[in-house]
Amino acid sequence: MRKNLVVAGAALAASVALLVAQPAIASPAHGGPHPHPGPTSDPNACSASVDALSFSDALDKLQDYGATVGGLSSIAWDQRQQAWVSAVDNNGAGVPEYIWSYRNLNDPKVTHAPLVLKKPDGTPYDGGPAATDPNAADNEGLAVLNNGSYLVSSETEPSIRIYGRDGVQRASLPVPARFAVIGTTAAGEATSNATLEGLTITPDGNTIIAAMEGALSGDVSAAGDATSHRLLVYTQVRGSWRLSKQIEYKTDAGMRIPEVAAYSNDAVIVEEASFSTTAGNAVNLFAVTGLSRAADVSHVANLGNASPRLAVQKTRLADLVNCPTLGAPALETQANPLLDNFEGMAVTGRLPGGKYGVTLISDDNNSAQQHTRLLNLAVKLP
């Protein structure tokens, strides 16, 4: 087991401790708009809105309960077991799709054997190729419902499935036909490996938001602009989930959406990311408020050619390449060695000074050149 933990200054030690002690959001956020982050002289700051608190590589390539931790693309709080949970994406044919459980974001320790996710007939899902494996899944998003069930989004189809505490699939949420991967159905417009990557549930447990990592082919403008991404919003009606609307979110050029995380019943943090072999990973965080007032674009055929006023407004929080390195090691070229392939994100609770704890987790792609890394932040949100 390898562990790396660096706290960015003694003044932030109390915030780090509270980050672990407060695993859930106490109440919806209040307050007016927060100004665009400006320059800061704070050595712990990534921006005027975000401080880097600590990181840990304790889960990286960890072997426990006869399995290797890796391919973690999500993080969520499981109230019933008082632990954090992360889903495995696709570790290869014959390797079961797991949910791992662990405690302590500063120095995580696995709590028990991973939960195997299974079809209704009890057959385990695995990480095989979708073209040839009938049990294939690529689980990228994870949330925990109020009744304790696990909500998991898979990029393969894509799908959003509900699993019981025993790991057996109980139900699934409706996903519009055009969100299917191109070539798998006649209506499919989604790019393979760029579908329902982001998944979150609001603190009251009544609204689910799922985010498309890439743009649908039908939403690319005539000029080739592919920055319009769709968010699917689900609400509960008499105990069942229904798709209530679609929201347009525009990324910066060249960026994808690996994750979204609700911090109130009407607001989310959106992660935008990219990778290049020369600069490494880029990760930008944005806040979006007023989801309930956002336009429903369900019936808009091509967002790329539609009015830009349909898209939600976003507030930039930080470009994480500007964070202090915290002494983190890098296994591949990175502009900032603290960065890695961060694909999971959770809002972990309130911190002193009106900030929120936010933790990101990286998907190591089961590669010796990448880490499974937890990055703990303090974020001032609008």
C-alpha positions as CSV (number, residue, x, y, z in Angstrom):
1,M,0.0,0.0,0.0
2,R,1.4,3.4,-0.9
3,K,0.2,6.5,0.9
4,N,0.8,10.1,0.0
5,L,-0.8,12.9,2.1
6,V,0.3,16.5,2.2
7,V,-1.7,19.2,4.0
8,A,-1.4,22.6,2.4
9,G,-0.4,24.6,5.5
10,A,-1.2,24.3,9.2
11,A,-4.0,26.9,9.0
12,L,-6.0,24.5,6.9
13,A,-5.6,21.5,9.2
14,A,-8.9,22.0,10.8
15,S,-10.6,22.2,7.4
16,V,-9.1,18.9,6.4
17,A,-10.3,17.2,9.6
18,L,-13.8,18.6,9.1
19,L,-13.8,17.4,5.5
20,V,-13.7,13.9,6.9
21,A,-16.0,14.5,9.8
22,Q,-18.8,16.0,7.7
23,P,-19.7,13.4,5.0
24,A,-23.0,14.9,3.9
25,I,-24.3,18.3,3.0
26,A,-26.2,19.6,6.0
27,S,-28.5,22.0,4.1
28,P,-29.0,23.7,0.7
29,A,-26.8,26.6,0.1
30,H,-27.9,30.2,0.4
31,G,-26.5,33.5,-0.7
32,G,-26.0,35.7,-3.7
33,P,-23.7,35.4,-6.7
34,H,-20.0,35.0,-6.2
35,P,-17.7,37.1,-8.3
36,H,-15.4,35.6,-10.9
37,P,-12.3,34.3,-9.2
38,G,-9.3,36.7,-9.5
39,P,-5.6,36.6,-8.7
40,T,-4.7,35.5,-5.2
41,S,-1.5,35.4,-3.2
42,D,-2.7,32.5,-1.0
43,P,-0.1,29.8,-1.4
44,N,-2.8,27.1,-0.8
45,A,-5.1,28.5,-3.4
46,C,-6.0,27.2,-6.8
47,S,-8.0,30.3,-7.3
48,A,-9.9,32.9,-5.2
49,S,-12.6,30.3,-4.8
50,V,-10.7,27.0,-4.3
51,D,-8.0,25.8,-1.9
52,A,-6.2,22.5,-2.3
53,L,-6.2,20.8,1.1
54,S,-4.6,17.4,0.7
55,F,-4.2,14.4,-1.6
56,S,-3.9,10.6,-1.0
57,D,-2.7,7.8,-3.2
58,A,-3.5,5.2,-0.5
59,L,-5.9,3.3,-2.8
60,D,-3.6,3.2,-5.7
61,K,-3.2,-0.4,-6.9
62,L,-4.2,-1.6,-3.5
63,Q,-4.9,-5.3,-3.3
64,D,-7.6,-6.2,-0.8
65,Y,-10.1,-9.0,-0.5
66,G,-8.6,-10.8,-3.5
67,A,-9.1,-7.9,-5.9
68,T,-7.1,-4.9,-7.0
69,V,-8.5,-1.4,-6.5
70,G,-8.5,0.5,-9.8
71,G,-10.7,2.0,-12.5
72,L,-12.6,4.2,-10.0
73,S,-14.6,6.8,-11.9
74,S,-17.0,8.0,-9.2
75,I,-17.4,8.8,-5.5
76,A,-20.5,9.1,-3.3
77,W,-21.5,8.9,0.4
78,D,-23.3,5.8,1.6
79,Q,-25.2,6.8,4.7
80,R,-26.1,3.3,5.7
81,Q,-22.6,2.0,5.9
82,Q,-21.1,5.4,6.9
83,A,-18.5,5.0,4.1
84,W,-17.6,6.4,0.8
85,V,-18.3,4.3,-2.3
86,S,-16.8,4.2,-5.8
87,A,-17.8,2.1,-8.8
88,V,-15.3,0.4,-11.1
89,D,-15.7,1.2,-14.7
90,N,-14.4,-1.5,-17.0
91,N,-11.4,-3.6,-15.8
92,G,-11.7,-6.2,-18.5
93,A,-13.6,-9.2,-19.7
94,G,-14.5,-11.6,-16.8
95,V,-13.6,-9.0,-14.1
96,P,-16.8,-8.2,-12.2
97,E,-18.2,-4.7,-11.9
98,Y,-17.6,-3.7,-8.3
99,I,-18.5,-1.0,-5.8
100,W,-15.7,-0.4,-3.4
101,S,-16.3,1.0,0.1
102,Y,-13.8,3.0,2.2
103,R,-13.5,5.5,5.0
104,N,-11.3,8.6,5.7
105,L,-10.7,10.8,2.6
106,N,-7.3,11.8,3.9
107,D,-6.0,8.3,4.2
108,P,-8.7,5.9,2.8
109,K,-9.0,2.3,4.1
110,V,-11.2,-0.2,2.4
111,T,-14.0,-1.3,4.8
112,H,-15.1,-4.7,3.4
113,A,-15.2,-6.9,0.3
114,P,-16.3,-5.0,-2.8
115,L,-20.0,-5.4,-3.9
116,V,-20.5,-7.2,-7.2
117,L,-23.1,-5.6,-9.5
118,K,-25.4,-8.2,-11.1
119,K,-28.1,-8.5,-13.6
120,P,-31.6,-9.3,-12.4
121,D,-30.9,-13.0,-13.0
122,G,-27.8,-12.8,-10.8
123,T,-25.2,-12.8,-13.6
124,P,-22.4,-10.4,-12.8
125,Y,-21.8,-7.4,-15.1
126,D,-18.2,-7.2,-16.2
127,G,-15.8,-5.0,-18.1
128,G,-15.7,-6.9,-21.4
129,P,-16.1,-5.4,-24.9
130,A,-19.7,-4.4,-25.5
131,A,-19.7,-5.8,-29.1
132,T,-19.1,-9.3,-27.9
133,D,-19.9,-9.5,-24.2
134,P,-23.6,-9.6,-23.3
135,N,-22.7,-8.8,-19.7
136,A,-20.6,-5.7,-20.5
137,A,-20.9,-2.5,-18.5
138,D,-18.8,0.6,-18.2
139,N,-19.9,2.1,-14.9
140,E,-18.9,5.7,-14.7
141,G,-21.4,7.5,-12.4
142,L,-22.6,6.6,-8.9
143,A,-25.1,8.0,-6.4
144,V,-27.0,6.5,-3.4
145,L,-30.7,6.9,-3.2
146,N,-32.6,7.8,0.0
147,N,-33.7,4.2,0.3
148,G,-30.1,3.0,0.2
149,S,-30.2,1.7,-3.4
150,Y,-27.2,2.3,-5.7
151,L,-27.8,4.4,-8.8
152,V,-25.2,3.6,-11.5
153,S,-24.7,5.0,-15.0
154,S,-23.0,2.9,-17.6
155,E,-21.4,4.4,-20.8
156,T,-21.9,1.2,-22.8
157,E,-25.5,1.6,-23.9
158,P,-25.8,4.1,-22.1
159,S,-27.9,3.2,-19.1
160,I,-28.8,4.3,-15.6
161,R,-29.6,1.3,-13.4
162,I,-30.8,0.9,-9.8
163,Y,-29.2,-1.9,-7.7
164,G,-30.3,-3.2,-4.3
165,R,-28.0,-3.4,-1.3
166,D,-27.2,-6.9,-2.5
167,G,-25.9,-5.6,-5.8
168,V,-28.7,-7.1,-7.9
169,Q,-30.3,-4.8,-10.5
170,R,-33.8,-3.8,-9.5
171,A,-34.8,-1.2,-12.1
172,S,-33.5,1.3,-14.7
173,L,-34.3,4.9,-15.6
174,P,-35.5,5.8,-19.1
175,V,-32.8,7.2,-21.4
176,P,-34.0,8.8,-24.7
177,A,-33.3,6.8,-27.9
178,R,-30.9,9.4,-29.4
179,F,-28.6,9.0,-26.4
180,A,-27.6,5.5,-27.6
181,V,-24.1,5.0,-29.1
182,I,-23.9,5.6,-32.8
183,G,-24.2,2.3,-34.7
184,T,-25.8,0.4,-31.9
185,T,-29.3,1.6,-32.8
186,A,-30.8,3.5,-35.7
187,A,-31.5,6.5,-33.5
188,G,-28.1,6.6,-31.7
189,E,-26.2,9.9,-31.7
190,A,-23.7,9.4,-28.9
191,T,-20.0,8.8,-29.3
192,S,-18.7,5.6,-27.8
193,N,-17.0,6.1,-24.5
194,A,-18.5,9.7,-24.2
195,T,-22.0,9.1,-22.9
196,L,-23.5,9.2,-19.3
197,E,-20.3,9.9,-17.4
198,G,-21.6,12.3,-14.8
199,L,-24.2,11.4,-12.2
200,T,-25.5,13.0,-9.0
201,I,-28.5,13.3,-6.7
202,T,-29.6,16.5,-4.9
203,P,-29.3,16.6,-1.1
204,D,-33.0,16.1,-0.6
205,G,-32.8,12.9,-2.7
206,N,-35.6,14.1,-5.0
207,T,-33.7,15.0,-8.2
208,I,-31.2,13.0,-10.3
209,I,-28.9,14.8,-12.8
210,A,-27.0,12.8,-15.4
211,A,-24.5,14.4,-17.7
212,M,-23.3,13.5,-21.2
213,E,-19.5,13.5,-21.4
214,G,-19.6,14.4,-25.1
215,A,-22.0,16.1,-27.5
216,L,-24.6,14.2,-29.5
217,S,-23.8,14.2,-33.2
218,G,-27.1,15.9,-33.7
219,D,-26.0,18.8,-31.5
220,V,-22.9,19.7,-33.4
221,S,-23.3,23.1,-35.2
222,A,-22.9,23.6,-38.9
223,A,-19.5,25.1,-38.2
224,G,-18.4,22.1,-36.2
225,D,-19.0,23.4,-32.6
226,A,-19.4,20.4,-30.3
227,T,-19.5,22.2,-27.0
228,S,-23.3,21.7,-26.3
229,H,-23.8,18.9,-23.8
230,R,-27.1,17.6,-22.5
231,L,-27.9,17.0,-18.8
232,L,-30.8,14.7,-18.1
233,V,-32.9,15.7,-15.1
234,Y,-35.1,13.0,-13.3
235,T,-37.6,13.6,-10.6
236,Q,-39.7,11.3,-8.4
237,V,-43.4,10.9,-9.2
238,R,-45.3,8.6,-6.8
239,G,-42.2,6.7,-5.9
240,S,-41.0,6.2,-9.5
241,W,-38.3,8.2,-11.4
242,R,-39.3,10.0,-14.6
243,L,-37.3,12.1,-17.0
244,S,-38.6,15.7,-16.4
245,K,-36.3,17.7,-18.7
246,Q,-33.1,18.1,-20.6
247,I,-30.7,21.0,-19.9
248,E,-28.0,22.4,-22.2
249,Y,-24.6,23.0,-20.8
250,K,-21.8,24.4,-22.9
251,T,-18.3,23.4,-22.2
252,D,-15.2,25.3,-23.1
253,A,-13.8,24.3,-26.4
254,G,-12.1,20.9,-26.4
255,M,-13.4,19.9,-23.0
256,R,-15.5,17.0,-21.8
257,I,-17.7,16.5,-18.7
258,P,-16.4,13.7,-16.5
259,E,-18.6,14.5,-13.5
260,V,-21.3,16.6,-11.9
261,A,-22.0,17.0,-8.2
262,A,-25.0,18.6,-6.6
263,Y,-24.3,21.0,-3.7
264,S,-27.9,22.2,-3.2
265,N,-31.3,21.1,-4.4
266,D,-30.9,23.6,-7.3
267,A,-27.2,23.8,-8.0
268,V,-24.3,21.6,-9.2
269,I,-20.5,21.7,-9.7
270,V,-19.5,20.7,-13.2
271,E,-16.1,19.3,-13.9
272,E,-14.7,19.9,-17.4
273,A,-11.5,18.0,-18.4
274,S,-9.2,17.2,-21.2
275,F,-5.9,15.4,-21.8
276,S,-2.9,15.8,-24.0
277,T,0.3,13.9,-24.1
278,T,2.3,17.1,-24.0
279,A,0.5,18.9,-21.2
280,G,-1.2,16.1,-19.3
281,N,-4.6,16.5,-17.7
282,A,-6.6,19.8,-17.6
283,V,-9.4,20.1,-15.0
284,N,-11.6,23.1,-14.6
285,L,-14.5,23.4,-12.1
286,F,-17.6,25.5,-12.7
287,A,-20.8,26.1,-10.6
288,V,-24.3,26.2,-12.1
289,T,-27.2,27.5,-10.1
290,G,-30.9,27.7,-10.8
291,L,-31.4,24.3,-12.4
292,S,-35.1,24.5,-11.8
293,R,-35.3,27.6,-14.0
294,A,-33.2,26.2,-16.8
295,A,-34.8,25.8,-20.2
296,D,-36.0,22.4,-21.2
297,V,-34.3,21.5,-24.5
298,S,-35.8,18.1,-24.9
299,H,-37.5,19.1,-28.1
300,V,-34.6,21.0,-29.6
301,A,-33.2,18.9,-32.4
302,N,-29.8,20.6,-32.7
303,L,-28.4,22.6,-29.8
304,G,-25.4,23.6,-31.9
305,N,-27.6,25.7,-34.2
306,A,-30.0,26.9,-31.5
307,S,-30.0,30.1,-29.5
308,P,-27.1,30.3,-27.1
309,R,-29.6,31.7,-24.5
310,L,-30.9,28.2,-24.0
311,A,-27.7,27.1,-22.2
312,V,-27.3,27.5,-18.5
313,Q,-24.9,30.1,-17.2
314,K,-21.8,28.8,-15.5
315,T,-19.4,30.4,-13.0
316,R,-15.8,29.5,-13.2
317,L,-14.4,28.3,-9.9
318,A,-10.8,27.2,-10.7
319,D,-8.4,25.8,-13.2
320,L,-6.8,23.1,-11.1
321,V,-3.5,23.3,-13.0
322,N,-3.0,26.4,-10.9
323,C,-3.2,24.5,-7.6
324,P,-0.1,24.1,-5.4
325,T,1.5,20.7,-6.2
326,L,1.3,19.6,-2.5
327,G,4.4,17.5,-3.3
328,A,2.5,15.1,-5.4
329,P,4.4,12.7,-7.7
330,A,3.4,12.3,-11.4
331,L,3.8,9.1,-13.4
332,E,3.3,10.8,-16.8
333,T,3.8,14.3,-18.2
334,Q,1.7,16.8,-16.2
335,A,1.8,20.6,-16.1
336,N,1.0,20.1,-12.5
337,P,2.0,16.8,-10.9
338,L,-1.0,17.0,-8.6
339,L,-3.4,16.3,-11.5
340,D,-4.4,13.0,-12.8
341,N,-7.4,11.5,-14.6
342,F,-10.0,12.9,-12.2
343,E,-13.4,11.4,-13.2
344,G,-15.4,11.3,-9.9
345,M,-16.4,14.1,-7.6
346,A,-18.4,14.5,-4.5
347,V,-19.4,17.5,-2.3
348,T,-18.5,16.2,1.2
349,G,-19.9,18.8,3.6
350,R,-19.7,22.4,5.0
351,L,-16.3,23.8,6.1
352,P,-15.5,26.9,8.1
353,G,-15.8,30.2,6.3
354,G,-18.8,29.2,4.3
355,K,-16.8,26.9,2.0
356,Y,-17.7,23.3,1.0
357,G,-15.5,20.3,1.0
358,V,-15.1,18.8,-2.5
359,T,-13.2,15.6,-3.2
360,L,-12.2,14.3,-6.6
361,I,-11.0,10.8,-7.4
362,S,-9.0,9.7,-10.4
363,D,-9.5,6.7,-12.7
364,D,-6.1,5.1,-13.2
365,N,-7.4,3.1,-16.2
366,N,-5.6,0.1,-14.6
367,S,-2.4,1.7,-15.9
368,A,1.0,1.8,-14.3
369,Q,1.4,5.3,-15.6
370,Q,-1.6,6.7,-13.7
371,H,-2.7,6.9,-10.0
372,T,-5.9,6.2,-8.2
373,R,-5.8,9.5,-6.3
374,L,-8.1,11.4,-4.0
375,L,-7.8,15.2,-4.1
376,N,-9.5,17.2,-1.3
377,L,-10.5,20.8,-1.9
378,A,-12.2,23.6,0.0
379,V,-14.5,25.5,-2.4
380,K,-16.5,28.7,-2.1
381,L,-19.7,28.3,-4.1
382,P,-22.3,30.8,-5.3
